[in-house]
Every structure is written in structure tokens, then in C-alpha cells.
Amino acid sequence: MKFLVTVCLALALLTLESVVVKQAGLVLGRIDVTVVLVAFLALRATLLEGAVSAFAVGYLLDLMSGQPTGLFTFLAVFTFLVGRLVSTFVDVRGAMSFALFAMGADVGHGLLAAFFTWLTVKDGSTSSLLSGLPLQVMLTGAAALALFPFLRRFEASQDRQMGLLR
């Protein structure tokens, strides 16, 4: 159930992100809500559940981005695994610490996306991806601050047992 809700949430957030970015006229930046979801999964989900959910979220981003197929699928799972490793060393409990965690994940995600795009593009120009990265990281941090209470409430509702006896 958590997987299905995560995928539906990712689809809704990606749709909202594309509308907001287009209406705001952001040419060089975007709001990377998928990294926010993957960062939250790295902190709260089990290994198998989080990896499968990160794969699905990355695949949805692949479908909506127009980048080389498989790039964001791989990066979402990789970001999940690295985030899970980093979460053993840092304590992320509040909204601000989660925003910083998501911003760090977005920096790594953006740099790896630029690197792999540079490897696959014929002209080798990824300067537009790198020049928009600081704005993207700031917008992702703002999105993480806004989404954190909602994601916490979602997590609490998923932990309750279903049925007549609670």
C-alpha cells in the first residue's frame, strides 16, 4: 500500500512541479520533488520497500523529463542507497534538518545527472545543467520544508493498522 501511495504522490508532485516551473518561467532551474521523496524514503522506509519505491519514482521522472532512458531511475535508486548510508551518520528529525538532507541529496543527484548527461550527449555541453544547479538546490530545499509535515503525516497514517480493532 505504501508503494502505491508513494507512486501516486510522486506522479502528482511531478505534475505540479512541471506546472509551477512553467508558470514561474524558470528556464535554468527546477524544483526536484523526486529527490525530496527519495530522501524521505531513505530516512523512513525499509531497504526493499524504499529501493522499489525509488526505482518507480525515478522511472516516472525518466518518463516526464526527456533525458536518456534509465538515467533518473538509476540515480533515484543510487540516491536512496547513499541517503540510507548517510542517514546512519546524521540525525534528521526536524523540518530544517530534512531540508538540508534533501538539498545535499539534490547536489549529488544534480552533479551525477550532469556527468552522465555529459557522457551521453554528442556535443558534451552540460553548462546549462550546472549553472542552474544552485537555484535548483534552493528550490528543492524550499519544497522539502513545505512537504515535510505532509510526508510525516502520511508516514504516521501508514503505520496505523487497518481493521476494526485498533
N, C-alpha and C positions, 0 to 999 in steps of 0.2 A: 504494500500500500504506500509506503514512504517513497519508493522508487517512482511510482506512477504520479504521485503528487509533486515530486521534485521535477519530473519531466514536464508536467503541465505548467508548473511555476516558471521553469526556465523558458518555455515557449511564450508564455505571457510576458515575461520580463524582456525577452529579446524583441518581441513585437513592440512593446512600449519603448524600449531603447531606440529602435530604429525610427519611430515616430518623433521622439524627443530630439534626437540628433538631427533629423531632417528639419524640424520646425525651428530649432535653435541655430541652424546654419553652420554647424560645426563641420569644417572641412578636414582639418588635421586631427581632430580628436574624436573619441567616442567614449561612451560610458560602458565599461566592461562588466556588466552584471553577471556574466557567466563565471568570471573569476571570483566574484563575491559568493556565489552559490558553491563553487568548488572549495573555496576557503572555509566556508561554514561546514561543508561535508568533511573536510579534513579534520576539523576540530571535534565534530559531534557524531559522525557516522562510523559504523564498523568498517573494517577493511574491505570486505567483499561488497557490501552494500554501497559504500562510498565510491569504490572503483567503478562499479557498474553504472552508478548514477553519474559520475564524472564523465564516463565514456558517452553516455546518452546526451548529456549537456554539451559536450564538445562536438558531438555529431550534429546536433541541432545548430550550433554555431557554424560548423562547416557548411551546412546546407544554406544558411542565410548570409554567409559572408562573401562567397565567390572566390575565396582563396583556394590554393591547391587542396584537393580532397585528402582528408586524413590528417591535415596539419593540426587543426584545433582539437580533433579527437585525441591525438597523441599528446598534445600539450595540456589538455584538461586532465588526463589521467596522470601525466608526469607531475603537474602542479599539485594534484591531490596527494600523490605519494610524497613529494618533497614537503608539502604543507603538513602532512601527518608526521613526518620526521621532525620538522621544526617545532611542531606543537608539543613534542616531548621536552623541549628545552625552554619554551616560553609559556607564561601563564596568561591565557586570553580569557577574561571573564566579562569585561565591560565593553560598551559600545566603542569607546575610543581605542582600546587595545585591539578590538576586532578590526576597526578601520585601518589601523596601522599594519596589522597582519595581512589584510586584503590588499593594501597598497604595495606591500613587499612582494606578495604573490603576483600582483599585476606587473610589477617591474620585471620580474623574472619571466613571466609569461610573454610580455611585450618584446623583451630582448631576444628570447628564443624564437618568437614568431618572425621578428625581423631577420634573424640569422637564417632560419630555414627558408624564408621567402627569398633572401639574397642568393641562397644556394640553387633555388629552382627557377628564378627569373633570368631571362636571357640578358637583359641589359645590366643587371646587377645593382640597380638603384633602389635602395631602401631608405634613402634620406627622408622621405616623407613619413615613413613609419616611425623613424627615430625622432624626428622633430616634433611629432605630435604626442610622443610618449609622456612627457611631463604633464600636459593637460589631461591626458587620458588617466594617469595615475591619480591626479587630484579629483577628477570627476568620479572615478571608481571609489575613492575614499569617502566622498560625499554620499554616494549610493550605498556604501556599506554602513555608514552611520544611519541612513534612513531605513535600510532594510533590516538592521539587526533586531529591533524589537519585534518585527513581524516574523522573522525567522525563529526567534526564541519562542514566540507564542505557538508557531507551527510545530516546533520540536516538542513542546510541552503537550500539545494536543495529540501528537502521535505516540507519546509514551503511555497515555492512558489506555487501559484495557477496554476492549469493546465487549459489550454484552449487558445482560440485565443486572448482574451482580458486580458492583464496583468496590 
